[in-house]
Structures are given as C-alpha cells and as structure tokens.
Amino acid sequence: MKAQLRRLVRYGSVSAVSTVVSLSVLGLLVAGRVMAPGWANVVATAAGTGPSFELNRRWVWNKTGPRSVATEIVPFCALSFVGLALSTFAVALAGLWADHAAVSTATRTLVVEGANVSAFGLVWLGQFVLLDRVLFRPTV
C-alpha cells in the first residue's frame, strides 16, 4: 500500500509538470490568437505528452530499458488521446462561448485553460489505474 501511495503522489507530481507545460503552450497560443483553441489544445497536449510518458515510466513506475512501442508507447498515446479528445471538445466550446460573450483576452484564455484542466481532471484517476494495473504494471 505504501508503494501505491508513493506512485500516486509521484503521478500527481508528473501530472503537475505536464499540466504546466501544456497550459503554458495553450495559453501562449490562445492569448496570441495563433490558432483556434481546439487546435491550440492539440499542440499543447502533444507538448506535454512526451515528458509525461518518460516521467511516468521512469520515475513513477521505475521502468528502465528499451521502450516497447506496442505495449507502452501506443497504449500511453491512446490514453492521452482520450484526454485530448475530451479536452479539445471542452476547449473548443469554451472558446466559442468566450468569443460569443466578447470577454477580454485574459478572460478568454483563463476560460479555455479552465476547460482543459477540467476535462483532463475527469480522466486523471482512471488513467492512473490503467497505468498502474495494465501499462506499467509492476513485475513480480
């Protein structure tokens, strides 16, 4: 149980790091109106997925050695895609609402980032269970 709690705390720390990376990219792209919020979310999520994979694999679940494309990378990306799909939908709706409401750029950015965090928050615990029990399952 102690190891499980340690993994959960570390997983939370990795999530914080990847969230900072993703929200920084998302905020810059949305505030600068570089691209639509939905597309900005795709780019931001991609920017956070690589560090999330490596930190989770190595630091949270202590996996070393070669990465398996079939049993680690593809499933991890598939899990990330679930969060991406949900968050992109939420971000696009939030951006449309903010544009319709004619809020300031700062408010629009905060609304879009809030939608991103809320959507990823919904899948956070489920993803932990899948990573712990299936993808990075500790070997005995």
N, CA, C and O of each residue as an XYZ file, in Angstrom:
560
protein
N       0.823     -1.198      0.000
C       0.000      0.000      0.000
C       0.868      1.262      0.000
O       0.518      2.261     -0.629
N       1.988      1.212      0.701
C       2.901      2.352      0.764
C       3.453      2.675     -0.630
O       3.556      3.843     -1.006
N       3.805      1.640     -1.387
C       4.311      1.839     -2.748
C       3.230      2.443     -3.637
O       3.518      3.292     -4.481
N       2.000      2.011     -3.449
C       0.873      2.537     -4.229
C       0.679      4.031     -3.960
O       0.464      4.811     -4.888
N       0.754      4.419     -2.705
C       0.609      5.821     -2.337
C       1.761      6.646     -2.905
O       1.553      7.757     -3.392
N       2.968      6.102     -2.842
C       4.132      6.785     -3.407
C       3.956      7.004     -4.910
O       4.261      8.077     -5.430
N       3.460      5.975     -5.598
C       3.218      6.109     -7.041
C       2.154      7.164     -7.321
O       2.294      7.956     -8.252
N       1.090      7.178     -6.518
C       0.016      8.160     -6.723
C       0.532      9.585     -6.523
O       0.191     10.484     -7.292
N       1.350      9.791     -5.496
C       1.918     11.123     -5.247
C       2.854     11.517     -6.386
O       2.816     12.653     -6.859
N       3.683     10.591     -6.820
C       4.582     10.888     -7.938
C       3.799     11.120     -9.229
O       4.134     12.007    -10.013
N       2.769     10.328     -9.443
C       1.912     10.513    -10.620
C       1.296     11.916    -10.595
O       1.225     12.588    -11.625
N       0.860     12.344     -9.429
C       0.319     13.702     -9.293
C       1.361     14.757     -9.616
O       1.050     15.773    -10.238
N       2.597     14.522     -9.195
C       3.681     15.461     -9.493
C       3.973     15.521    -10.988
O       4.177     16.600    -11.543
N       3.991     14.362    -11.634
C       4.202     14.320    -13.080
C       3.055     15.033    -13.794
O       3.273     15.765    -14.759
N       1.844     14.814    -13.316
C       0.690     15.493    -13.910
C       0.820     17.003    -13.772
O       0.460     17.746    -14.686
N       1.330     17.455    -12.639
C       1.529     18.895    -12.445
C       2.541     19.442    -13.451
O       2.327     20.504    -14.036
N       3.635     18.721    -13.651
C       4.655     19.155    -14.613
C       4.076     19.200    -16.026
O       4.225     20.199    -16.729
N       3.418     18.119    -16.440
C       2.880     18.092    -17.803
C       1.751     19.115    -17.971
O       1.554     19.647    -19.063
N       1.016     19.389    -16.897
C      -0.037     20.408    -16.967
C       0.567     21.794    -17.147
O       0.053     22.593    -17.929
N       1.648     22.087    -16.435
C       2.311     23.387    -16.589
C       2.818     23.548    -18.023
O       2.649     24.606    -18.628
N       3.434     22.504    -18.560
C       3.920     22.557    -19.940
C       2.748     22.789    -20.895
O       2.790     23.693    -21.730
N       1.711     21.971    -20.768
C       0.569     22.069    -21.677
C      -0.151     23.408    -21.555
O      -0.479     24.029    -22.566
N      -0.399     23.857    -20.325
C      -1.116     25.121    -20.149
C      -0.292     26.316    -20.596
O      -0.850     27.308    -21.064
N       1.020     26.239    -20.460
C       1.875     27.321    -20.951
C       1.764     27.444    -22.466
O       1.591     28.538    -23.003
N       1.866     26.314    -23.139
C       1.742     26.318    -24.607
C       0.331     26.761    -25.009
O       0.174     27.600    -25.895
N      -0.692     26.198    -24.361
C      -2.075     26.557    -24.668
C      -2.312     28.043    -24.450
O      -2.895     28.716    -25.301
N      -1.862     28.555    -23.312
C      -2.050     29.980    -23.010
C      -1.395     30.881    -24.037
O      -1.988     31.868    -24.472
N      -0.171     30.546    -24.429
C       0.529     31.358    -25.431
C      -0.189     31.335    -26.775
O      -0.338     32.370    -27.426
N      -0.629     30.162    -27.180
C      -1.290     30.046    -28.488
C      -2.663     30.718    -28.500
O      -3.049     31.322    -29.500
N      -3.404     30.615    -27.388
C      -4.738     31.208    -27.322
C      -4.651     32.721    -27.120
O      -5.327     33.481    -27.813
N      -3.824     33.152    -26.179
C      -3.701     34.592    -25.914
C      -3.159     35.327    -27.130
O      -3.575     36.448    -27.424
N      -2.232     34.694    -27.833
C      -1.676     35.311    -29.036
C      -2.550     35.133    -30.267
O      -2.237     35.631    -31.348
N      -3.661     34.407    -30.083
C      -4.571     34.104    -31.192
C      -3.816     33.517    -32.391
O      -4.091     33.827    -33.550
N      -2.851     32.655    -32.051
C      -2.045     31.992    -33.072
C      -2.877     30.960    -33.822
O      -2.714     30.771    -35.027
N      -3.771     30.294    -33.091
C      -4.657     29.310    -33.711
C      -5.919     29.190    -32.869
O      -5.983     29.680    -31.741
N      -6.915     28.531    -33.436
C      -8.175     28.324    -32.721
C      -7.918     27.510    -31.455
O      -6.995     26.696    -31.430
N      -8.720     27.713    -30.397
C      -8.490     26.996    -29.143
C      -8.413     25.480    -29.286
O      -7.579     24.848    -28.638
N      -9.255     24.886    -30.112
C      -9.222     23.438    -30.283
C      -7.886     22.960    -30.827
O      -7.315     22.003    -30.304
N      -7.377     23.610    -31.869
C      -6.088     23.231    -32.448
C      -4.941     23.554    -31.498
O      -3.965     22.809    -31.414
N      -5.063     24.667    -30.786
C      -4.046     25.012    -29.792
C      -3.976     23.935    -28.712
O      -2.895     23.627    -28.209
N      -5.117     23.368    -28.357
C      -5.154     22.307    -27.363
C      -4.451     21.047    -27.860
O      -3.780     20.366    -27.085
N      -4.598     20.735    -29.132
C      -3.912     19.575    -29.712
C      -2.401     19.765    -29.614
O      -1.683     18.853    -29.204
N      -1.923     20.939    -29.988
C      -0.487     21.225    -29.929
C       0.003     21.191    -28.478
O       1.052     20.619    -28.185
N      -0.764     21.807    -27.577
C      -0.371     21.856    -26.165
C      -0.331     20.466    -25.544
O       0.584     20.153    -24.782
N      -1.310     19.637    -25.859
C      -1.345     18.281    -25.315
C      -0.165     17.466    -25.846
O       0.456     16.708    -25.101
N       0.138     17.621    -27.116
C       1.295     16.924    -27.696
C       2.582     17.346    -26.993
O       3.460     16.515    -26.755
N       2.700     18.619    -26.662
C       3.903     19.122    -25.991
C       4.057     18.513    -24.592
O       5.180     18.315    -24.129
N       2.960     18.218    -23.927
C       3.023     17.658    -22.583
C       3.075     16.144    -22.524
O       3.432     15.582    -21.489
N       2.723     15.464    -23.621
C       2.641     14.005    -23.605
C       4.006     13.327    -23.507
O       4.152     12.350    -22.773
N       4.991     13.818    -24.219
C       6.332     13.213    -24.176
C       6.939     13.235    -22.780
O       7.346     12.193    -22.267
N       7.004     14.417    -22.156
C       7.529     14.447    -20.784
C       6.699     13.599    -19.819
O       7.252     12.968    -18.918
N       5.398     13.579    -19.999
C       4.536     12.785    -19.131
C       4.857     11.298    -19.249
O       4.952     10.605    -18.236
N       5.023     10.808    -20.458
C       5.345      9.401    -20.674
C       6.660      9.038    -19.978
O       6.721      8.085    -19.201
N       7.703      9.810    -20.268
C       9.025      9.481    -19.728
C       9.056      9.575    -18.207
O       9.594      8.688    -17.544
N       8.486     10.639    -17.648
C       8.491     10.786    -16.189
C       7.663      9.692    -15.520
O       8.074      9.144    -14.497
N       6.511      9.374    -16.084
C       5.699      8.300    -15.518
C       6.422      6.965    -15.603
O       6.477      6.222    -14.623
N       6.964      6.667    -16.745
C       7.632      5.382    -16.949
C       8.826      5.217    -16.016
O       8.961      4.201    -15.335
N       9.684      6.225    -15.995
C      10.933      6.100    -15.240
C      10.784      6.415    -13.757
O      11.253      5.647    -12.916
N      10.143      7.522    -13.422
C      10.140      7.986    -12.039
C       8.991      7.380    -11.228
O       9.184      6.981    -10.080
N       7.803      7.312    -11.823
C       6.654      6.803    -11.070
C       6.679      5.285    -10.990
O       6.510      4.717     -9.911
N       6.890      4.620    -12.130
C       6.835      3.157    -12.147
C       8.203      2.491    -12.272
O       8.270      1.273    -12.437
N       9.280      3.244    -12.200
C      10.648      2.715    -12.183
C      10.949      1.743    -13.315
O      11.651      0.751    -13.116
N      10.429      2.019    -14.482
C      10.711      1.178    -15.647
C      11.985      1.685    -16.316
O      12.144      2.885    -16.542
N      12.880      0.769    -16.626
C      14.115      1.099    -17.332
C      14.219      0.195    -18.548
O      13.379     -0.679    -18.764
N      15.238      0.414    -19.321
C      15.438     -0.415    -20.500
C      14.693      0.143    -21.695
O      14.119      1.231    -21.644
N      14.714     -0.628    -22.773
C      14.082     -0.156    -24.008
C      12.570      0.009    -23.849
O      11.915     -0.746    -23.131
N      12.044      1.007    -24.532
C      10.598      1.234    -24.542
C       9.967      0.331    -25.590
O      10.523      0.127    -26.670
N       8.815     -0.198    -25.262
C       8.086     -1.015    -26.225
C       7.039     -0.146    -26.914
O       6.176      0.447    -26.267
N       7.134     -0.085    -28.237
C       6.152      0.697    -28.987
C       4.769      0.084    -28.807
O       3.796      0.802    -28.575
N       4.677     -1.232    -28.912
C       3.378     -1.908    -28.874
C       2.750     -1.950    -27.486
O       1.537     -1.787    -27.359
N       3.547     -2.164    -26.450
C       2.952     -2.352    -25.122
C       3.057     -1.138    -24.209
O       2.446     -1.126    -23.140
N       3.813     -0.118    -24.599
C       3.930      1.075    -23.768
C       3.556      2.354    -24.505
O       2.644      3.067    -24.088
N       4.247      2.646    -25.588
C       4.069      3.938    -26.255
C       2.687      4.073    -26.878
O       2.005      5.071    -26.643
N       2.260      3.096    -27.664
C       0.947      3.184    -28.314
C      -0.191      3.221    -27.292
O      -1.079      4.066    -27.410
N      -0.193      2.328    -26.289
C      -1.272      2.424    -25.295
C      -1.252      3.745    -24.514
O      -2.310      4.304    -24.225
N      -0.058      4.249    -24.172
C       0.019      5.517    -23.455
C      -0.540      6.643    -24.316
O      -1.285      7.493    -23.828
N      -0.181      6.645    -25.589
C      -0.710      7.671    -26.502
C      -2.221      7.532    -26.652
O      -2.922      8.537    -26.763
N      -2.733      6.303    -26.658
C      -4.180      6.092    -26.748
C      -4.882      6.664    -25.512
O      -5.928      7.302    -25.628
N      -4.303      6.434    -24.333
C      -4.865      7.020    -23.110
C      -4.819      8.541    -23.175
O      -5.775      9.215    -22.791
N      -3.717      9.070    -23.658
C      -3.593     10.522    -23.796
C      -4.597     11.060    -24.797
O      -5.100     12.173    -24.643
N      -4.893     10.266    -25.833
C      -5.851     10.695    -26.848
C      -7.259     10.844    -26.259
O      -8.008     11.731    -26.670
N      -7.622      9.991    -25.309
C      -8.935     10.118    -24.656
C      -9.034     11.481    -23.976
O     -10.020     12.200    -24.137
N      -7.990     11.823    -23.209
C      -7.965     13.142    -22.578
C      -7.930     14.257    -23.593
O      -8.575     15.289    -23.411
N      -7.179     14.057    -24.664
C      -7.099     15.061    -25.725
C      -8.460     15.290    -26.366
O      -8.869     16.434    -26.563
N      -9.159     14.216    -26.691
C     -10.464     14.351    -27.344
C     -11.448     15.088    -26.436
O     -12.133     16.014    -26.871
N     -11.512     14.672    -25.183
C     -12.426     15.313    -24.245
C     -12.044     16.773    -24.016
O     -12.906     17.653    -24.017
N     -10.758     17.027    -23.820
C     -10.331     18.404    -23.550
C     -10.462     19.293    -24.778
O     -10.782     20.475    -24.647
N     -10.223     18.754    -25.963
C     -10.368     19.563    -27.176
C     -11.816     19.970    -27.377
O     -12.099     21.105    -27.760
N     -12.728     19.052    -27.122
C     -14.153     19.376    -27.208
C     -14.498     20.481    -26.203
O     -15.161     21.459    -26.547
N     -14.041     20.312    -24.962
C     -14.331     21.297    -23.912
C     -13.695     22.651    -24.222
O     -14.319     23.695    -24.029
N     -12.455     22.630    -24.702
C     -11.733     23.858    -25.021
C     -12.395     24.587    -26.193
O     -12.547     25.808    -26.167
N     -12.783     23.833    -27.212
C     -13.445     24.458    -28.362
C     -14.762     25.117    -27.943
O     -15.062     26.234    -28.365
N     -15.547     24.423    -27.111
C     -16.799     25.010    -26.615
C     -16.540     26.242    -25.759
O     -17.239     27.248    -25.876
N     -15.534     26.156    -24.902
C     -15.198     27.299    -24.045
C     -14.753     28.492    -24.885
O     -15.122     29.631    -24.599
N     -13.964     28.228    -25.917
C     -13.522     29.306    -26.806
C     -14.684     29.946    -27.546
O     -14.735     31.167    -27.695
N     -15.618     29.121    -28.012
C     -16.806     29.660    -28.687
C     -17.638     30.502    -27.732
O     -18.105     31.583    -28.090
N     -17.822     29.994    -26.500
C     -18.575     30.755    -25.518
C     -17.907     32.093    -25.238
O     -18.568     33.131    -25.208
N     -16.583     32.064    -25.032
C     -15.844     33.288    -24.712
C     -15.909     34.283    -25.857
O     -16.041     35.485    -25.629
N     -15.817     33.792    -27.089
C     -15.918     34.684    -28.246
C     -17.309     35.293    -28.343
O     -17.454     36.483    -28.623
N     -18.322     34.482    -28.113
C     -19.707     34.960    -28.160
C     -19.980     35.979    -27.045
O     -20.705     36.954    -27.246
N     -19.397     35.742    -25.883
C     -19.589     36.635    -24.745
C     -18.721     37.887    -24.847
O     -18.879     38.820    -24.059
N     -17.817     37.908    -25.804
C     -16.935     39.058    -26.042
C     -16.155     39.446    -24.783
O     -16.068     40.623    -24.431
N     -15.602     38.455    -24.124
C     -14.808     38.708    -22.926
C     -13.407     39.171    -23.321
O     -13.029     39.088    -24.489
N     -12.651     39.649    -22.363
C     -11.287     40.102    -22.637
C     -10.404     38.912    -23.032
O     -10.764     37.755    -22.817
N      -9.262     39.220    -23.603
C      -8.314     38.174    -23.996
C      -7.872     37.361    -22.785
O      -7.760     36.138    -22.870
N      -7.622     38.019    -21.670
C      -7.193     37.308    -20.456
C      -8.294     36.372    -19.962
O      -8.018     35.231    -19.591
N      -9.535     36.849    -19.954
C     -10.652     36.011    -19.511
C     -10.855     34.851    -20.468
O     -11.078     33.722    -20.033
N     -10.781     35.111    -21.752
C     -10.921     34.052    -22.761
C      -9.872     32.971    -22.541
O     -10.180     31.781    -22.587
N      -8.633     33.387    -22.300
C      -7.545     32.438    -22.079
C      -7.794     31.618    -20.821
O      -7.605     30.401    -20.826
N      -8.218     32.275    -19.741
C      -8.499     31.554    -18.490
C      -9.660     30.574    -18.637
O      -9.616     29.474    -18.085
N     -10.687     30.960    -19.369
C     -11.837     30.074    -19.592
C     -11.401     28.838    -20.372
O     -11.789     27.719    -20.037
N     -10.601     29.040    -21.403
C     -10.114     27.927    -22.225
C      -9.204     27.015    -21.402
O      -9.319     25.791    -21.479
N      -8.307     27.599    -20.622
C      -7.420     26.779    -19.792
C      -8.211     26.036    -18.710
O      -7.881     24.898    -18.377
N      -9.237     26.664    -18.168
C     -10.091     26.000    -17.178
C     -10.805     24.799    -17.770
O     -10.942     23.762    -17.120
N     -11.257     24.943    -18.999
C     -11.911     23.820    -19.684
C     -10.925     22.670    -19.887
O     -11.287     21.503    -19.736
N      -9.695     22.997    -20.224
C      -8.658     21.983    -20.408
C      -8.404     21.221    -19.109
O      -8.399     19.990    -19.100
N      -8.195     21.944    -18.024
C      -7.905     21.317    -16.733
C      -9.086     20.470    -16.267
O      -8.893     19.369    -15.752
N     -10.292     20.968    -16.442
C     -11.484     20.222    -16.019
C     -11.610     18.906    -16.776
O     -11.889     17.867    -16.178
N     -11.407     18.948    -18.069
C     -11.545     17.744    -18.881
C     -10.477     16.715    -18.518
O     -10.787     15.536    -18.345
N      -9.227     17.152    -18.404
C      -8.173     16.211    -18.038
C      -8.352     15.709    -16.615
O      -7.997     14.570    -16.311
N      -8.892     16.535    -15.751
C      -9.163     16.108    -14.383
C     -10.141     14.957    -14.325
O     -10.038     14.098    -13.449
N     -11.087     14.929    -15.246
C     -12.070     13.851    -15.286
C     -11.437     12.489    -15.576
O     -11.912     11.464    -15.087
N     -10.385     12.481    -16.357
C      -9.764     11.200    -16.727
C      -8.518     10.869    -15.899
O      -7.926      9.807    -16.088
N      -8.116     11.746    -15.000
C      -6.855     11.607    -14.272
C      -6.772     10.323    -13.456
O      -5.815      9.565    -13.613
N      -7.737     10.061    -12.598
C      -7.680      8.854    -11.763
C      -7.834      7.577    -12.578
O      -7.156      6.583    -12.317
N      -8.715      7.604    -13.552
C      -8.878      6.436    -14.417
C      -7.587      6.092    -15.137
O      -7.238      4.920    -15.281
N      -6.885      7.112    -15.586
C      -5.619      6.881    -16.265
C      -4.589      6.302    -15.288
O      -3.815      5.420    -15.662
N      -4.572      6.784    -14.053
C      -3.638      6.233    -13.067
C      -3.869      4.732    -12.893
O      -2.921      3.948    -12.901
N      -5.118      4.344    -12.737
C      -5.444      2.927    -12.530
C      -4.984      2.100    -13.729
O      -4.398      1.033    -13.552
N      -5.241      2.576    -14.934
C      -4.822      1.840    -16.126
C      -3.301      1.768    -16.252
O      -2.756      0.729    -16.625
N      -2.623      2.860    -15.944
C      -1.162      2.829    -16.000
C      -0.601      1.868    -14.953
O       0.335      1.115    -15.224
N      -1.185      1.903    -13.757
C      -0.687      1.089    -12.657
C      -1.001     -0.394    -12.825
O      -0.157     -1.245    -12.542
N      -2.202     -0.703    -13.280
C      -2.656     -2.095    -13.348
C      -2.374     -2.780    -14.685
O      -2.340     -4.008    -14.764
N      -2.171     -1.975    -15.741
C      -2.019     -2.575    -17.062
C      -0.696     -2.164    -17.721
O       0.176     -3.002    -17.950
N      -0.558     -0.890    -18.018
C       0.539     -0.453    -18.859
C       1.918     -0.575    -18.190
O       2.836     -1.160    -18.765
N       2.060     -0.031    -16.990
C       3.345     -0.076    -16.293
C       3.271     -0.988    -15.071
O       3.974     -0.768    -14.085
N       2.432     -1.996    -15.139
C       2.222     -2.921    -14.025
C       3.559     -3.397    -13.474
O       4.405     -3.888    -14.222
N       3.750     -3.253    -12.167
C       4.997     -3.732    -11.574
C       5.150     -5.251    -11.788
O       4.209     -6.022    -11.600
N       6.334     -5.637    -12.176
C       6.592     -7.081    -12.349
C       7.011     -7.675    -11.033
O       7.676     -7.028    -10.224
N       6.621     -8.902    -10.825
C       6.909     -9.578     -9.550
C       8.178    -10.388     -9.666
O       8.591    -11.031     -8.701
